[in-house]
C-alpha cells in the first residue's frame, strides 16, 4: 500500500522531503559492508497523501513510463563519471 495522508503529514513534520519504499535500508546494509552508494530515485507520487483518492499501482507505473527517457539519460550521464571514480580508487 502507499502512504496515507496522515503518514505524509507526519513525515513532513519530521523534516522529510520524500518518502521511499526501500532505499534507506539498502543503503544502510551496503554502507555497513563498505560499499559506496549513489541513490537515484524517481518520485512517482509527487502529491502523495494530499488527495482523498487512493493512488493506484497503474498510476505509479504510468509516471515511471513517462520519465523513462529522462531517467535513462541521467544514468547514461552519471555512469561514466562513476566508472572513472572507481578506476581512480
C-alpha positions in Angstrom: 0.0 0.0 0.0 1.0 3.6 -0.5 1.5 6.3 2.1 -1.6 7.7 3.7 -2.3 11.5 4.1 -1.6 11.2 7.8 1.8 9.5 7.2 2.8 12.1 4.7 1.9 14.9 7.2 3.8 13.2 10.0 6.9 12.7 7.8 6.8 16.3 6.6 6.6 17.5 10.2 9.7 15.4 10.9 11.5 17.1 8.0 11.2 14.5 5.2 11.2 15.8 1.6 10.4 12.5 0.0 9.2 9.0 1.0 10.8 5.9 -0.5 10.0 2.2 -0.3 13.4 0.7 0.3 16.3 2.9 -0.5 17.4 3.6 3.1 17.5 0.0 4.4 19.5 -1.0 1.3 22.0 1.9 1.7 22.5 1.1 5.4 23.4 -2.5 4.6 25.6 -1.5 1.7 27.5 1.0 3.8 27.9 -1.5 6.6 29.7 -3.7 4.1 31.9 -0.8 3.0 30.2 -0.3 -0.4 30.0 3.2 -1.8 26.4 4.1 -2.7 24.7 6.5 -5.0 20.9 6.5 -4.7 18.8 7.9 -7.5 15.0 7.9 -7.1 12.1 8.6 -9.4 9.3 10.1 -7.3 6.2 8.8 -8.9 3.7 10.1 -6.3 4.6 13.8 -6.1 1.3 14.7 -4.3 1.3 11.7 -2.0 -1.3 12.0 0.7 -2.6 15.3 -0.5 -5.7 14.0 -2.2 -8.5 11.9 -0.9 -8.3 9.5 -3.8 -6.1 6.5 -3.3 -3.1 6.2 -5.6 -3.2 3.1 -7.8 -0.3 1.0 -8.9 -1.1 1.7 -12.6 -0.7 5.5 -11.9 2.7 4.8 -10.4 3.7 2.8 -13.5 2.3 5.5 -15.8 4.6 8.1 -14.2 7.6 5.7 -14.4 6.9 5.2 -18.1 6.6 9.0 -18.7 10.0 9.7 -17.2 11.8 6.6 -18.6 13.7 8.5 -21.3 14.9 11.3 -18.9 15.9 8.7 -16.2 17.8 6.7 -18.8 19.6 9.9 -20.0 20.5 10.7 -16.4 22.0 7.2 -15.9 23.9 7.5 -19.2 25.5 10.7 -18.0 26.3 9.5 -14.4 27.6 6.0 -15.1 30.8 7.1 -16.9 31.6 9.5 -14.1 31.2 6.7 -11.6 33.3 4.4 -13.6 36.1 7.0 -13.7 35.8 7.4 -9.9 36.1 3.6 -9.4 39.1 3.4 -11.8 40.9 6.1 -9.8 40.2 4.4 -6.4 
